[in-house]
Amino acid sequence: MDIGFIIKKTITFFVEPLGFILLLSSFGLYFLFINKTKYAKIFLSLSFSFLVLLSYPPFSNFLVEKLENQYKKYQYNEDIKYIHVLGGGHNNDTSQPLSSKLGDASTKRVLEGIIIYKNIPGTKLIFTGYEGNTNISTAQMNANLAIALGIPEKDIIINGLPKDTYEEAEFSKHIVKDKKFALVTSATHMPRAMMMFKSKGMNPISAPTYFKKKDIYKHLPSTSSFENSRMAIHEYLGILWAKLRG
């Protein structure tokens, strides 16, 4: 795997919630070990405060909502020829059925792509996404699900090489050029994806799915709220990094 990609992923881990909290906790334990009680209290208090805040449903909902509200659901009436479904993670455990091998994001994205395909005759599905730590690409896994649900192989285009949204946009550009097409990805990821594709002179029509915003009935911290916060912060950092790169 590209060493630059590995370095980027490592840095990303430590600036995102879990890695950042572990880093703060490590500093706190280090200062505690060398009897610097004042600094230990500061870092351990910060790590605990961040953990509670990011796990707090109203706060995670706020982070997610700012991303998901930017694009409405697809209307299924556009004059398009291509539907690009971005990769969203998978595993290759042979003891599991296909429906369980795809991550939640991948499954929702594929289903939305199929719904658009069924509503607009003459379209083709584009699946992208690399293999990660498995021996089969996310693109191929997503295509396998589409085929299992009745989509003919002749209407599917697969590229299992792109490792991120930027590379997915580069590949799609060669196919759709400047024509309108449906771009399917998670609602939290849609703002960054649209920015990436438009920066290449393309004309994507947003088709967000896998919305994470939820009605809040409780205010106790939860792991699902922490994960939503992590997902949202990942996107904010991605948008910032993309803007810094120009």
C-alpha positions as CSV (number, residue, x, y, z in Angstrom):
1,M,0.0,0.0,0.0
2,D,1.2,3.6,-0.7
3,I,3.2,4.8,2.3
4,G,1.8,8.3,1.9
5,F,-1.7,6.9,2.3
6,I,-0.7,5.0,5.4
7,I,0.8,8.1,6.9
8,K,-2.3,10.1,6.1
9,K,-4.5,7.5,7.8
10,T,-2.3,7.4,10.9
11,I,-2.3,11.2,11.3
12,T,-6.1,11.2,10.7
13,F,-6.6,8.7,13.6
14,F,-4.8,10.9,16.1
15,V,-6.7,14.1,15.2
16,E,-10.1,12.4,15.2
17,P,-12.0,11.9,18.4
18,L,-10.9,8.4,19.6
19,G,-7.2,8.9,18.8
20,F,-7.2,12.4,20.2
21,I,-8.8,11.3,23.5
22,L,-6.4,8.4,23.8
23,L,-3.5,10.9,23.2
24,L,-4.8,13.2,25.9
25,S,-5.2,10.3,28.3
26,S,-1.7,9.0,27.5
27,F,-0.2,12.4,28.4
28,G,-2.3,12.4,31.6
29,L,-1.1,9.0,32.6
30,Y,2.5,9.9,31.8
31,F,2.4,13.0,34.0
32,L,0.7,11.0,36.7
33,F,3.5,8.4,36.5
34,I,6.3,11.1,36.9
35,N,4.3,12.7,39.7
36,K,3.3,15.9,37.8
37,T,-0.1,15.8,39.4
38,K,-1.2,19.2,38.1
39,Y,-0.6,18.4,34.4
40,A,-2.0,14.9,34.9
41,K,-5.3,16.4,36.2
42,I,-5.5,18.8,33.2
43,F,-5.0,16.1,30.5
44,L,-7.2,13.5,32.1
45,S,-9.9,16.0,32.7
46,L,-9.7,17.1,29.1
47,S,-9.9,13.6,27.8
48,F,-12.9,12.8,30.0
49,S,-14.7,16.1,29.0
50,F,-14.2,15.4,25.3
51,L,-15.5,11.8,25.7
52,V,-18.6,13.0,27.4
53,L,-19.2,15.9,25.0
54,L,-18.8,13.9,21.8
55,S,-21.0,11.1,23.3
56,Y,-23.8,13.6,24.2
57,P,-26.7,13.1,21.7
58,P,-27.7,16.8,21.2
59,F,-24.0,17.7,20.5
60,S,-23.4,14.8,18.0
61,N,-26.8,15.6,16.4
62,F,-25.7,19.2,15.9
63,L,-22.5,18.2,14.2
64,V,-24.3,15.7,11.9
65,E,-27.1,18.1,11.1
66,K,-24.8,20.8,9.8
67,L,-23.6,18.3,7.1
68,E,-26.8,16.4,6.3
69,N,-29.0,19.5,5.8
70,Q,-26.9,20.8,2.9
71,Y,-28.4,18.4,0.3
72,K,-31.9,17.1,-0.1
73,K,-32.9,13.6,-1.1
74,Y,-32.8,12.7,-4.7
75,Q,-36.0,13.3,-6.7
76,Y,-35.6,10.4,-9.2
77,N,-36.6,12.5,-12.2
78,E,-33.4,13.8,-13.6
79,D,-32.2,13.2,-17.2
80,I,-29.0,11.3,-16.5
81,K,-27.1,8.3,-17.8
82,Y,-24.8,7.4,-14.9
83,I,-25.1,6.8,-11.2
84,H,-21.9,6.8,-9.3
85,V,-22.1,5.0,-6.0
86,L,-19.1,5.7,-3.8
87,G,-17.4,2.9,-1.7
88,G,-18.3,2.5,1.9
89,G,-16.4,-0.4,3.5
90,H,-16.8,-4.2,3.6
91,N,-15.2,-7.4,5.0
92,N,-14.4,-10.7,3.2
93,D,-15.5,-13.2,5.9
94,T,-16.5,-16.3,3.9
95,S,-18.7,-17.5,6.8
96,Q,-21.0,-14.5,6.3
97,P,-23.6,-14.0,3.6
98,L,-23.2,-11.2,1.1
99,S,-25.7,-9.0,2.9
100,S,-23.5,-9.0,6.0
101,K,-20.2,-8.5,4.3
102,L,-21.0,-4.9,3.3
103,G,-20.8,-2.1,5.9
104,D,-24.0,-0.2,6.7
105,A,-22.9,2.7,4.6
106,S,-22.1,0.5,1.6
107,T,-25.4,-1.3,1.8
108,K,-27.5,1.9,2.0
109,R,-25.5,3.5,-0.9
110,V,-26.0,0.4,-3.1
111,L,-29.7,0.3,-2.4
112,E,-30.1,4.0,-3.2
113,G,-28.2,3.5,-6.4
114,I,-30.4,0.6,-7.4
115,I,-33.6,2.7,-6.6
116,I,-32.3,5.5,-8.9
117,Y,-31.4,2.9,-11.6
118,K,-34.9,1.4,-11.4
119,N,-36.6,4.8,-11.7
120,I,-34.5,6.1,-14.6
121,P,-34.3,3.7,-17.6
122,G,-31.1,3.5,-19.6
123,T,-28.8,4.4,-16.7
124,K,-25.6,2.6,-15.7
125,L,-24.2,2.1,-12.2
126,I,-20.5,3.0,-11.4
127,F,-19.0,1.4,-8.3
128,T,-15.6,2.5,-6.9
129,G,-13.6,1.7,-3.8
130,Y,-10.4,-0.2,-3.1
131,E,-9.9,-3.5,-1.2
132,G,-8.6,-2.1,2.1
133,N,-7.3,-5.1,4.2
134,T,-9.1,-7.7,2.2
135,N,-8.5,-9.4,-1.1
136,I,-11.6,-8.0,-2.9
137,S,-12.5,-4.4,-3.5
138,T,-15.4,-2.5,-2.1
139,A,-16.4,-1.7,-5.7
140,Q,-16.7,-5.4,-6.5
141,M,-18.5,-6.2,-3.3
142,N,-21.1,-3.4,-4.0
143,A,-21.5,-4.6,-7.6
144,N,-22.0,-8.2,-6.3
145,L,-24.9,-7.0,-4.2
146,A,-26.4,-5.0,-7.1
147,I,-26.2,-8.1,-9.3
148,A,-27.7,-10.3,-6.6
149,L,-30.6,-7.8,-6.5
150,G,-31.2,-8.1,-10.3
151,I,-29.0,-5.5,-11.9
152,P,-27.5,-6.8,-15.2
153,E,-23.7,-6.9,-15.3
154,K,-23.8,-4.9,-18.6
155,D,-25.1,-1.9,-16.7
156,I,-22.4,-1.9,-14.1
157,I,-18.9,-0.3,-14.3
158,I,-16.4,-1.3,-11.6
159,N,-13.1,0.3,-10.5
160,G,-11.5,-1.2,-7.4
161,L,-8.4,1.1,-7.4
162,P,-9.5,4.4,-6.0
163,K,-8.6,4.7,-2.3
164,D,-10.4,7.9,-1.5
165,T,-13.0,10.4,-2.8
166,Y,-10.5,12.4,-4.8
167,E,-9.4,9.3,-6.7
168,E,-13.0,8.2,-7.2
169,A,-13.7,11.6,-8.8
170,E,-10.7,11.3,-11.1
171,F,-11.9,8.0,-12.4
172,S,-15.5,9.1,-12.9
173,K,-14.4,12.2,-14.8
174,H,-13.1,10.0,-17.7
175,I,-16.6,8.4,-18.0
176,V,-19.2,11.1,-17.4
177,K,-17.1,14.1,-18.4
178,D,-19.1,17.2,-17.9
179,K,-22.6,15.6,-18.1
180,K,-25.0,15.5,-15.2
181,F,-25.0,12.3,-13.1
182,A,-26.3,11.1,-9.8
183,L,-23.7,10.9,-7.0
184,V,-24.6,8.5,-4.2
185,T,-22.9,8.6,-0.8
186,S,-23.7,9.0,2.8
187,A,-25.4,12.3,3.8
188,T,-22.6,13.3,6.1
189,H,-20.0,12.7,3.3
190,M,-22.0,14.4,0.6
191,P,-20.7,18.0,1.1
192,R,-17.1,16.9,0.7
193,A,-17.9,14.6,-2.2
194,M,-19.8,17.3,-4.1
195,M,-16.9,19.7,-3.5
196,M,-14.4,17.1,-4.8
197,F,-16.4,16.3,-7.9
198,K,-17.3,19.9,-8.8
199,S,-13.6,20.9,-8.4
200,K,-12.9,18.7,-11.4
201,G,-15.5,20.5,-13.6
202,M,-18.1,17.8,-13.2
203,N,-21.9,18.2,-12.7
204,P,-23.0,15.8,-10.0
205,I,-26.6,15.7,-8.7
206,S,-26.6,14.8,-5.0
207,A,-28.3,11.6,-3.9
208,P,-27.6,11.4,-0.2
209,T,-28.5,8.3,1.9
210,Y,-27.6,6.8,5.3
211,F,-28.7,9.8,7.3
212,K,-27.4,9.7,10.9
213,K,-29.4,12.6,12.3
214,K,-31.9,11.3,14.8
215,D,-34.8,12.6,16.9
216,I,-33.4,13.0,20.4
217,Y,-35.4,11.4,23.1
218,K,-32.6,11.0,25.6
219,H,-29.7,13.1,26.8
220,L,-27.5,10.4,28.2
221,P,-24.1,9.8,26.5
222,S,-24.1,6.8,24.1
223,T,-21.6,5.0,21.9
224,S,-23.8,5.6,18.8
225,S,-23.6,9.4,19.5
226,F,-19.9,9.2,19.8
227,E,-19.6,7.4,16.5
228,N,-21.8,10.0,14.8
229,S,-19.6,12.8,16.2
230,R,-16.5,10.9,14.9
231,M,-18.1,10.6,11.5
232,A,-19.0,14.3,11.4
233,I,-15.6,15.4,12.6
234,H,-13.9,13.2,10.0
235,E,-15.9,15.0,7.3
236,Y,-15.1,18.5,8.7
237,L,-11.4,17.6,8.7
238,G,-11.6,16.2,5.2
239,I,-13.3,19.4,3.9
240,L,-10.6,21.6,5.7
241,W,-7.8,19.5,4.2
242,A,-9.3,19.6,0.7
243,K,-9.6,23.4,0.9
244,L,-6.0,23.7,2.2
245,R,-4.9,21.6,-0.8
246,G,-6.8,24.0,-3.1
